[in-house]
Amino acid sequence: MRFLSIFFAIACLSGTAWAQAADQEPILQGRPDVIVRVRKSTVGADYVEILMVKENYPEELLKQQCARISEELGAGLRGLVVSSRALGGDPETKAGKVVFASFATDGVIQDSGVLRILPFARAFAGAPEPDTIKTLAVVFEGVRPVPGVTVQSARTDSAVVSADYDPSLPQVEYRVVLLTQNPEEIQFPETLAHQQNGSVSPSNGGMPQWLLGAIVGGAVLVGALVYLALRPRPATRRARTETRRRRM
């Protein structure tokens, strides 16, 4: 039981460490203007679902932005559906509507651990007010971060990026704040290799917190195993009985 308690404590440490970077970026704490959910299908395609948090978002504009996503990915756009739903479920009310879209494409979730965020940021930039998108939430379902590959956080002149990892689902959620509305100017690393070789730097600096948590957790686990292996075992009842007979 003691070993299991240590194991679960390590799991919690590894999971919560990733979220610390988001706490250091107040600019990322607001409500996103759009929520994107991506999951890998069993046949290899990436399914994308988009919910516009902004009310009464133009459906035609969203179609154009979905097409721009596929262009940025260099992949096809399949099965695009854009629809809306009245707030409160009553189409006769004047409370407004929410617009959402879904489609399939390729190359968003890569086997190497790279999660493509940049195409979404560029696609949603540049819309005029009142439809301007400033903050995106991009959620990758069924995904675990890959050490040395998956970006946790970054800050450039054009965007602020931060991620939160939930190991219980698992999923990685990125928050992206656009500092410019010019799609051509938006640039940030999508892999740690690009981040270390380029001019941009992690917003929290140093080793990614989730990787540091995993390393510390691993060290604790090894220590626990060594302790359990070397701990003297209590004598059995039979051994104690034999010892008493010899003394008599």
Secondary structure as GFF3:
##gff-version 3
##sequence-region A 1 248
A	DSSP	alpha_helix	2	23	.	.	.	ID=ss1
A	DSSP	three_ten_helix	26	28	.	.	.	ID=ss2
A	DSSP	beta_strand	34	40	.	.	.	ID=ss3
A	DSSP	beta_strand	46	52	.	.	.	ID=ss4
A	DSSP	alpha_helix	59	73	.	.	.	ID=ss5
A	DSSP	beta_strand	78	86	.	.	.	ID=ss6
A	DSSP	three_ten_helix	87	89	.	.	.	ID=ss7
A	DSSP	beta_strand	97	105	.	.	.	ID=ss8
A	DSSP	alpha_helix	118	124	.	.	.	ID=ss9
A	DSSP	beta_strand	135	141	.	.	.	ID=ss10
A	DSSP	beta_strand	153	155	.	.	.	ID=ss11
A	DSSP	beta_strand	159	166	.	.	.	ID=ss12
A	DSSP	beta_strand	171	178	.	.	.	ID=ss13
A	DSSP	three_ten_helix	183	185	.	.	.	ID=ss14
A	DSSP	alpha_helix	192	197	.	.	.	ID=ss15
A	DSSP	alpha_helix	209	230	.	.	.	ID=ss16
A	DSSP	alpha_helix	237	247	.	.	.	ID=ss17
###
